[in-house]
Amino acid sequence: MLVFEQENLSPVMRASVCLSQLLEKEVPVILEGEKIVFTRTVTVIPELYTPAEWDLIKQDHYIHERGFVCNISPDYAYTIKNGLGFRKQEI
């Protein structure tokens, strides 16, 4: 039984606790010349739900990224203001 299930945490709290714990373990890595950074150093991410909980969730929902945090947080406003071509050159 998972700690999340034992503690009867809501989905939002499970994700919050998991993300907080993962970020505490990450080691900042910025390679020379990088403009988009955050190389993942923690490779083992615990499941937020038991297999039985996932079965219930999947009956009515599609879960993007298996429920994990996505790695990309684009600044759409900047891209729209400056144009996709400029953004691609910048990257």
Contact map, one row per residue, 1 for C-alpha under 8 A:
1110110000000000000000000000000000000000000000000100000000000000000000000000000000000000000
1111110000000000000000000000000000000000000000011100000000000000000000000000000000000000000
1111111000000000000000000000000000000000000000000000000000000000000000000000000000000000000
0111111110000100000000000000000000000000000000011000000000000000000000000000000000000000000
1111111110000000000000000000000000000000000000001100000000000000000000000000000000000000000
1111111110000000000000000000000000000000000000000000000000000000000000000000000000000000000
0011111110000000000000000000000000000000000000000000000000000000000000000000000000000000000
0001111111000000000000000000000000000000000000000000000000000000000000000000000000000000000
0001111111111100000000000000000000000000000000000000000000000000000000000000000000000000000
0000000111111100000000000000000000000000000000000000000000000000000000000000000000000000000
0000000011111110000000000000000000000000000000010000000000000000000000000000000000000000000
0000000011111111000000000000000000000000000000000000000000000000000000000000000000000000000
0000000011111111100000000000000000000000000000000000000000000000000000000000000000000000000
0001000011111111110000000000000000000000000000010000000000000000000000000000000000000000000
0000000000111111111000000000000000000000000000010000000000000000000100000000000000000000000
0000000000011111111100000000000000000000000000000000000000000000000000000000000000000000000
0000000000001111111110000000000000000000000000000000000000000000000000000000000000000000000
0000000000000111111111000000000000000000000001010000000000000000000000000000000000000000000
0000000000000011111111100000000000000000000000000000000000000000000010000000000000000000000
0000000000000001111111110000000000000000000000000000000000000000000000000000000000000000000
0000000000000000111111111000000000000000000000000000000000000000000000000000000000000000000
0000000000000000011111111100000000000000010010000000000000000000000000000000000000000000000
0000000000000000001111111100000000000000000000000000000000000000000000000000000000000000000
0000000000000000000111111100000000000000000000000000000000000000000000000000000000000000000
0000000000000000000011111110000000000000010000000000000000000000000000000000000000000000000
0000000000000000000001111111000000000001110000000000000000000000000000000000000000000000000
0000000000000000000000001111100000000000100000000000000000000000000000000000000000000000000
0000000000000000000000000111110000000110000000000000000000000000000000000000000000000000000
0000000000000000000000000011111000001110000000000000000000000000000000000000000000000000000
0000000000000000000000000001111101001110000000000000000000000000000000000000000000000000000
0000000000000000000000000000111111001000000000000000000000000000000000000000000000000000000
0000000000000000000000000000011111000000000000000000000000000000000000000000000000000000000
0000000000000000000000000000001111100000000000000000000000000000000000000000000000000000000
0000000000000000000000000000011111111000000000000000000000000000000000000000000000000000000
0000000000000000000000000000000011111000000000000000000000000000000000000000000000000000001
0000000000000000000000000000000001111100000000000000000000000000000000000000000000000000001
0000000000000000000000000000111001111110000000000000000000000000000000000000000000000000000
0000000000000000000000000001110000011111000000000000000000000000000000000000000000000000000
0000000000000000000000000001110000001111100000000000000000000000000000000000000000000000000
0000000000000000000000000100000000000111111000000000000000000000000000000000000000000000000
0000000000000000000000000110000000000011111000000000000000000000000000000000000000000000000
0000000000000000000001001100000000000001111110000000000000000000000000000000000000000000000
0000000000000000000000000000000000000001111110000000000000000000000000000000000000000000000
0000000000000000000000000000000000000000011111000000000000000000000000000000000000000000000
0000000000000000000001000000000000000000011111100000000000000000000000000000000000000000000
0000000000000000010000000000000000000000000111110000000000000000000000000000000000000000000
0000000000000000000000000000000000000000000011111100000000000000000000000000000000000000000
0101000000100110010000000000000000000000000001111100000000000000001000000000000000000000000
0101100000000000000000000000000000000000000000111111110000000000000000000000000000000000000
1100100000000000000000000000000000000000000000111111110000000000000000000000000000000000000
0000000000000000000000000000000000000000000000001111111000000000000000000000000000000000000
0000000000000000000000000000000000000000000000001111111100000000000000000000000000000000000
0000000000000000000000000000000000000000000000001111111110000000000000000000000000000000000
0000000000000000000000000000000000000000000000001111111111000000000000000000000000000000000
0000000000000000000000000000000000000000000000000011111111100000000000000000000000000000000
0000000000000000000000000000000000000000000000000001111111110000000000000000000000000000000
0000000000000000000000000000000000000000000000000000111111111000000000000000000000000000000
0000000000000000000000000000000000000000000000000000011111111110000000000000000000000000000
0000000000000000000000000000000000000000000000000000001111111000000000000000000000000000000
0000000000000000000000000000000000000000000000000000000111111100000000000000000000000000000
0000000000000000000000000000000000000000000000000000000011111110000000000000000000000000000
0000000000000000000000000000000000000000000000000000000001011111000000000000000000000000000
0000000000000000000000000000000000000000000000000000000001001111111000000000000000000000000
0000000000000000000000000000000000000000000000000000000000000111111100000000000000000000000
0000000000000000000000000000000000000000000000000000000000000011111111000000000000000000000
0000000000000000000000000000000000000000000000000000000000000011111100000000000000000000000
0000000000000000000000000000000000000000000000010000000000000011111110000000000000000000000
0000000000000010000000000000000000000000000000000000000000000001111111000000000000000000000
0000000000000000001000000000000000000000000000000000000000000000101111100000000000000000000
0000000000000000000000000000000000000000000000000000000000000000100111111000000000000000000
0000000000000000000000000000000000000000000000000000000000000000000011111000000000000000000
0000000000000000000000000000000000000000000000000000000000000000000001111100000000000000000
0000000000000000000000000000000000000000000000000000000000000000000001111110000000000000000
0000000000000000000000000000000000000000000000000000000000000000000000011111000000000000000
0000000000000000000000000000000000000000000000000000000000000000000000001111111000000000000
0000000000000000000000000000000000000000000000000000000000000000000000000111111100000000000
0000000000000000000000000000000000000000000000000000000000000000000000000011111110000000000
0000000000000000000000000000000000000000000000000000000000000000000000000011111111000000000
0000000000000000000000000000000000000000000000000000000000000000000000000011111111110110000
0000000000000000000000000000000000000000000000000000000000000000000000000001111111110000000
0000000000000000000000000000000000000000000000000000000000000000000000000000111111100000000
0000000000000000000000000000000000000000000000000000000000000000000000000000011111110110000
0000000000000000000000000000000000000000000000000000000000000000000000000000001111111110000
0000000000000000000000000000000000000000000000000000000000000000000000000000001101111111000
0000000000000000000000000000000000000000000000000000000000000000000000000000000000111111100
0000000000000000000000000000000000000000000000000000000000000000000000000000001001111111110
0000000000000000000000000000000000000000000000000000000000000000000000000000001001111111111
0000000000000000000000000000000000000000000000000000000000000000000000000000000000011111111
0000000000000000000000000000000000000000000000000000000000000000000000000000000000001111111
0000000000000000000000000000000000000000000000000000000000000000000000000000000000000111111
0000000000000000000000000000000000110000000000000000000000000000000000000000000000000011111
